[in-house]
Amino acid sequence: MAGFMDKVGNMAKKAADKTGDMVEIGMIHTKIMSQKQSISSVKEKIGGLLFEKYQQGEELSTDLVQLCQQIEEIENEIDTLQKEIQEIKE
């Protein structure tokens, strides 16, 4: 009977260790996601600054100009869609 109880105790300990590991892994994943969100936020700020420079007529590389033009196209599409919504509401 003692051997069985030892096995049960060992299994419970392993399960507790695994649970603790999963919690720790979850916390680390949360930290990683937070850091990735920080990167995205900084990239967004960089993009905003570059787009402002584009709108002010400052010279940018061809790649950046093309991306800024894509933003303008998307903004125009959004304006069109918002007008459609207004027409539907009227």
Sequence and secondary structure as in RCSB ss.txt:
>XXXX:A:sequence
MAGFMDKVGNMAKKAADKTGDMVEIGMIHTKIMSQKQSISSVKEKIGGLLFEKYQQGEELSTDLVQLCQQIEEIE
NEIDTLQKEIQEIKE
>XXXX:A:secstr
 HHHHHHHHHHHHHHHHHHHHHHHHHHHHHHHHHHHHHHHHHHHHHHHHHHHHHHTT    HHHHHHHHHHHHHH
HHHHHHHHHHHHHH 
